[in-house]
Amino acid sequence: MTLSLIAEQMLNGVQLGVMLFLMSAGLTLVFGIMNFINLTHGSLYMIGAFAGAATQAATGSFLLAILVAPLAAAVAGLALESALLRRFYGRDHLDQVLVTFGSILALNEATRMVFGLTPLRMNLPPALSGHVDIFGIPYPAFRLAILITGLIVAGLLYLVIMRTRIGMWVRAGASNRPIASAMGVNVPLVFAALFGAGAALAGLAGVMAGPILSVQVGMGEPILILALVVTVIGGVGSIRGALVAALLVGVVDTLGRVLLTPALGSMAIFVMMAAILAFRPKGLFPAHG
């Protein structure tokens, strides 16, 4: 195996890590700040992918698909949150797992009824269909665009959560809801907005994955497992932890599949998680100390 091939696979691992970050950022915020286990996050990823694929098929515009997909996922997430999930915020985690798992099954069947069983394909935009030379390595421009998009989103999320009044409201509501409400913070509205933002990030990840993977019913479950691993490794509620853990998981998974076998590569992720949790039980960068 040549050095250039290993370098290319490293870039692929970083790109996968950034994709996982887009998926897991909303999951870790909802879990860490709202203390709610949202297994439907993978279904929102699927809804974003289907919305993007349908938009591109109807209009031929990938840019419009990128705009519509997060919006569709956010609307679906807000509808699900207001109609069902908010009733389980104060319930036991087992109740939350059961209701969100049931929601996965319902959303999968609803998507199958609308779009059928045939997987959809998204075409690469012409501007991103070529390759970019990175230190002598020809790398797909679209994968590079995913990488850059994820890093920009990571920076913006950190600024919003840690440096803005909205982020202060979110952190206050997570720390002590009664006191935050007494100080004038509309905690239910803030939490609904946070849930919608997390759903939009999942939809963005779905539409960005569309040209690389086939858009099909059930596509959210495999990436949900990896997103949960990222959330646990990085530290629940930590954006910085989610980014670092996503990059670790992406690189380990990609290099493991190339240097070892696909099965051993997948196993390496969970071995890494067990090793990290043995020394850092709360993850690499826990949000709550």
For each residue, the residues with C-beta under 8 A, 3 or more apart:
1: 5 6 258 259
2: 5 6
3: 6 7
4: 7 8 136 137
5: 1 2 8 9 258
6: 1 2 3 9 10 255 258
7: 3 4 10 11 135 137
8: 4 5 11 12 137 139
9: 5 6 12 13 254 255 258
10: 6 7 13 14 251 254 255
11: 7 8 14 15 134 137 139 143 147
12: 8 9 15 16 143 254
13: 9 10 16 17 247 250 251 252 253 254 255
14: 10 11 17 18 147 247 250 251
15: 11 12 18 19 143 144 146 147 250
16: 12 13 19 20 249 250 253 254
17: 13 14 20 21 246 247 248 249 250 251
18: 14 15 21 22 146 147 149 150 151 246 247 250
19: 15 16 22 23 146 150 205 208 209 250
20: 16 17 23 24 223 226 227 230 246 249 250
21: 17 18 24 25 150 153 154 230 242 243 246 247
22: 18 19 25 149 150 153 201 202 204 205 208
23: 19 20 26 27 41 45 201 202 205 223 224 226 227 230
24: 20 21 27 28 226 227 228 230 231 234 242 245 246
25: 21 22 28 29 153 154 157 198 201 239 242 243
26: 23 29 30 41 197 198 199 200 201 202
27: 23 24 30 31 38 41 198 202 227 228 231
28: 24 25 31 32 230 231 234 236 237 238 239 241 242
29: 25 26 32 33 34 161 194 197 198 237 239
30: 26 27 33 34 36 38 41 194 195 198
31: 27 28 34 35 36 37 38 231 236 237
32: 28 29 35 174 231 235 236 237 238 287 288
33: 29 30 170 171 173 174 191 194 237 287
34: 29 30 31 89 174 191 194 195
35: 31 32 89 174
36: 30 31 85 88 89 96
37: 31 93 96 97 100
38: 27 30 31 41 85 96 100 195 198
39: 42 97 100 101 103 104 224
40: 43 44 77 80 85 100 103 104 107
41: 23 26 27 30 38 44 45 198 199 202 220 224 227
42: 39 45 46 104 202 220 221 223 224 227
43: 40 46 47 103 104 107 108 220
44: 40 41 47 48 73 76 77 199 202 203 206 220
45: 23 41 42 48 49 73 202 203 205 206 209 219 220 223 224
46: 42 43 49 50 107 108 111 206 215 217 218 219 220
47: 43 44 50 51 72 73 76 107 111 203 206
48: 44 45 51 52 69 70 72 73 202 203 204 205 206 207
49: 45 46 52 53 69 203 206 207 209 210 215 219
50: 46 47 53 54 111 114 115 120 206 215
51: 47 48 54 55 65 68 69 71 72 73 203 207
52: 48 49 55 56 65 66 68 69 122 203 206 207 210 215
53: 49 50 56 57 65 120 121 122 207 210 215
54: 50 51 57 58 115 120
55: 51 52 58 59 61 64 65 68 69
56: 52 53 59 60 61 62 64 65 122 123 210
57: 53 54 60 120
58: 54 55
59: 55 56 64 65
60: 56 57
61: 55 56 64 65
62: 56 65 66 122 123 124 125 211
63: 66 67 125
64: 55 56 59 61 67 68
65: 51 52 53 55 56 59 61 62 68 69 122 207 210
66: 52 62 63 69 70 204 207 208
67: 63 64 70 71
68: 51 52 55 64 65 71 72
69: 48 49 51 52 55 65 66 72 73 203 204 206 207
70: 48 66 67 73 74 200 201 203 204 207
71: 51 67 68 74 75 200 203
72: 47 48 51 68 69 75 76 203
73: 44 45 47 48 51 69 70 76 77 199 200 202 203 204 206
74: 70 71 77 78 196 197 199 200 203
75: 71 72 78 79
76: 44 47 72 73 79 80 199
77: 40 44 73 74 80 81 195 196 198 199 200 202
78: 74 75 81 82 192 195 196 199
79: 75 76 82 83
80: 40 76 77 83 84 85 103
81: 77 78 84 85 86 192 195 196
82: 78 79 86 192
83: 79 80
84: 80 81 87 88 99 103
85: 36 38 40 80 81 88 89 99 100 103 195
86: 81 82 89 188 191 192
87: 84 91
88: 36 84 85 91 95 96 99
89: 34 35 36 85 86 191
90:
91: 87 88 95 96
92: 95 96
93: 37 96 97
94: 97 98
95: 88 91 92 98 99
96: 36 37 38 88 91 92 93 99 100
97: 37 39 93 94 100 101
98: 94 95 101 102
99: 84 85 88 95 96 102 103
100: 37 38 39 40 85 96 97 103 104
101: 39 97 98 104 105
102: 98 99 105 106
103: 39 40 43 80 84 85 99 100 106 107
104: 39 40 42 43 100 101 107 108 220 221
105: 101 102 108 109
106: 102 103 109 110
107: 40 43 46 47 103 104 110 111
108: 43 46 104 105 111 112 217 218
109: 105 106 112 113
110: 106 107 113 114
111: 46 47 50 107 108 114 115 217
112: 108 109 115 116 117 217
113: 109 110
114: 50 110 111
115: 50 54 111 112 118 120 217
116: 112
117: 112 217
118: 115
119: 214 215 216
120: 50 53 54 57 115 210 214 215 216
121: 53 214 215
122: 52 53 56 62 65 207 210 211 215
123: 56 62 211
124: 62 128 129 142 211
125: 62 63 128 129 142
126: 129
127: 141
128: 124 125 141 142 145
129: 124 125 126 141 142
130: 141
131: 138 139 140 141
132: 138 139 140 141 144
133: 136 137 138 139
134: 11 137 139 144
135: 7
136: 4 133
137: 4 7 8 11 133 134
138: 131 132 133
139: 8 11 131 132 133 134 143 144
140: 131 132 143 144
141: 127 128 129 130 131 132 144 145
142: 124 125 128 129 145 146 211 212
143: 11 12 15 139 140 146 147 212
144: 15 132 134 139 140 141 147 148
145: 128 141 142 148 149
146: 15 18 19 142 143 149 150 208
147: 11 14 15 18 143 144 150 151
148: 144 145 151 152
149: 18 22 145 146 152 153 204 208
150: 18 19 21 22 146 147 153 154
151: 18 147 148 154 155
152: 148 149 155 156
153: 21 22 25 149 150 156 157 201 204
154: 21 25 150 151 157 158 239 243
155: 151 152 158 159
156: 152 153 159 160
157: 25 153 154 160 161 239
158: 154 155 161 162 163 239 240
159: 155 156 162 163 164
160: 156 157 163 164 166 167
161: 29 157 158 164 167 170 171 239
162: 158 159 167
163: 158 159 160 167
164: 159 160 161 167 168
165: 168 169
166: 160 169 170 190 193
167: 160 161 162 163 164 170 171
168: 164 165 171 172
169: 165 166 172 173 180 185 190
170: 33 161 166 167 173 174 190 194
171: 33 161 167 168 174 175
172: 168 169 175 176 179 180 183 185
173: 33 169 170 177 180 185 187 190 191
174: 32 33 34 35 170 171 237
175: 171 172 179 180
176: 172 179 180
177: 173 180 181 187
178: 181 182
179: 172 175 176 182 183
180: 169 172 173 175 176 177 183 185 187
181: 177 178 184 185 186 187
182: 178 179
183: 172 179 180
184: 181
185: 169 172 173 180 181 190
186: 181 189 190
187: 173 177 180 181 190 191
188: 86 191 192
189: 186 192 193
190: 166 169 170 173 185 186 187 193 194
191: 33 34 86 89 173 187 188 194 195
192: 78 81 82 86 188 189 195 196
193: 166 189 190 196 197
194: 29 30 33 34 170 190 191 197 198
195: 30 34 38 77 78 81 85 191 192 198 199
196: 74 77 78 81 192 193 199 200
197: 26 29 74 193 194 200 201
198: 25 26 27 29 30 38 41 77 194 195 201 202
199: 26 41 44 73 74 76 77 78 195 196 202 203
200: 26 70 71 73 74 77 196 197 203 204
201: 22 23 25 26 70 153 197 198 204 205
202: 22 23 26 27 41 42 44 45 48 73 77 198 199 205 206
203: 44 45 47 48 49 51 52 69 70 71 72 73 74 199 200 206 207
204: 22 48 66 69 70 73 149 153 200 201 207 208
205: 19 22 23 45 48 201 202 208 209 223
206: 44 45 46 47 48 49 50 52 69 73 202 203 209 210 215 219 220
207: 48 49 51 52 53 65 66 69 70 122 203 204 210
208: 19 22 66 146 149 204 205 211
209: 19 45 49 205 206 212 213 223
210: 49 52 53 56 65 120 122 206 207 213 215
211: 62 122 123 124 142 208
212: 142 143 209
213: 209 210 219
214: 119 120 121 219
215: 46 49 50 52 53 119 120 121 122 206 210 219
216: 119 120 219
217: 46 108 111 112 115 117
218: 46 108 221
219: 45 46 49 206 213 214 215 216 222 223
220: 41 42 43 44 45 46 104 206 223 224
221: 42 104 218 224 225
222: 219 225 226
223: 20 23 42 45 205 209 219 220 226 227
224: 23 39 41 42 45 220 221 227 228
225: 221 222 228 229
226: 20 23 24 222 223 229 230 249 253 269
227: 20 23 24 27 41 42 223 224 230 231
228: 24 27 224 225 231 232
229: 225 226 232 233 245 249 269 270 273
230: 20 21 23 24 28 226 227 233 234 242 245 246 249
231: 24 27 28 31 32 227 228 234 236 242 245
232: 228 229 236 273 277 283
233: 229 230 241 245 248 249 272 273 276 277 283 284
234: 24 28 230 231 238 240 241 242 243 244 245 246 283 284 285
235: 32 238 241 245 282 283 284 285 286 287
236: 28 31 32 231 232 282 283 286 287 288
237: 28 29 31 32 33 174 286 287 288
238: 28 32 234 235 241 242 283 284 285 286 287
239: 25 28 29 154 157 158 161 242 243
240: 158 234 243 244 285
241: 28 233 234 235 238 244 245 283 284 285 286 287
242: 21 24 25 28 230 231 234 238 239 245 246
243: 21 25 154 234 239 240 246 247
244: 234 240 241 247 248 284 285
245: 24 229 230 231 233 234 235 241 242 248 249 283 284
246: 17 18 20 21 24 230 234 242 243 249 250
247: 13 14 17 18 21 243 244 250 251
248: 17 233 244 245 251 252 272
249: 16 17 20 226 229 230 233 245 246 252 253 269 272
250: 13 14 15 16 17 18 19 20 246 247 253 254
251: 10 13 14 17 247 248 254 255
252: 13 248 249 255 256 265 268 269 272
253: 13 16 226 249 250 256 257 265 266 268 269
254: 9 10 12 13 16 250 251 257 258 265
255: 6 9 10 13 251 252 258 259 265
256: 252 253 259 260 264 265 266 267 268 269
257: 253 254 260 261 262 265 266
258: 1 5 6 9 254 255 265
259: 1 255 256 265
260: 256 257 264 265 268
261: 257 264 265
262: 257 265 266
263: 266 267
264: 256 260 261 267 268
265: 252 253 254 255 256 257 258 259 260 261 262 268 269
266: 253 256 257 262 263 269 270
267: 256 263 264 270 271
268: 252 253 256 260 264 265 271 272
269: 226 229 249 252 253 256 265 266 272 273
270: 229 266 267 273 274
271: 267 268 274 275
272: 233 248 249 252 268 269 275 276
273: 229 232 233 269 270 276 277
274: 270 271 277 278
275: 271 272 278 279
276: 233 272 273 279 280 283 284
277: 232 233 273 274 280 281 283
278: 274 275 281
279: 275 276
280: 276 277 283 284
281: 277 278
282: 235 236 286 288
283: 232 233 234 235 236 238 241 245 276 277 280 286
284: 233 234 235 238 241 244 245 276 280
285: 234 235 238 240 241 244
286: 235 236 237 238 241 282 283 289
287: 32 33 235 236 237 238 241
288: 32 236 237 282
289: 286
